[in-house]
Amino acid sequence: MVPTWEAIVRVLLTMLLSGLIGAEREAHERPAGLRTHVLVGVGSCLFMLLSLSMTELGGDPGRIAAQVVTGIGFIGAGTIWLRGDVIRGLTTAASIWATAAVGMLVGAGWYSLAVVAALAVFIALTALRRLERILVQRLAGQTVVVQCELPPSPETLWQLLSALSELRARLLQVENLPSGDSDFQRVRLTLSISGRITTAQLLQALLRAGAVSAKTEE
């Protein structure tokens, strides 16, 4: 059985490592921040310590650990939300899951591996964020926001999508805008275009596809 003083050390180490991950999420104002990650990590550590103590009573130390992994999935799912076609919170859910793993490692006494794992998660949330943005900019190209006025016909939107597909422009988001007194439908398109396509070519393609007007937003 783990001595009380060593169990306290493991809990405190878990607070430190979980706080490192949670601080990054807190800095970016994510739904699960510093306190949530610390609580997840400490709770996982305590459950792991409880699992180890069960071996003294002849119990299966893996049962509680397995339930922790399942339970953390429900907490992570609570940070994921869908708005239109955009999914948010997946990275935070993954960080909660990884924090639970760090807590379990510390609870099991794998200090060095837990420290390395926490640093790996922190690097993934910070340094890899910048690398991801660079890769997206190079691979996806330029992001352009275009406002269009469309005739009140669903066929026009499909014609626009076909035109964008021919240009190999990727549609990231579609928003309906207030039309006011106009009979035309106003939409805002967020597009990703390659460097081979100019903004002028994009606007001309939209007009040919049936848009009444098309202009880019600054």
Buried (B, 14 or more C-beta within 10 A) or exposed (E): EBEEEEBEBBBEBBBEBBBBBBBBBBEEEBBBBBEBBBBBBBBBBBBBBBBBBBEEEEEEBEEBBEEBEEBBEEBBEBBBEEEEEEEEBEBBBBBBBBBBBBBBBBBBBBBEEBBEBBBEBBEBBEEEEEEEEEEEEEEEBBEBBBBBBBBEEEEBBEBBBEBBEEBEBBBBEBEEEEBEEEEBBBBBBBBBBEEEBEBEEBBEBBBEBBBBEBEBEE
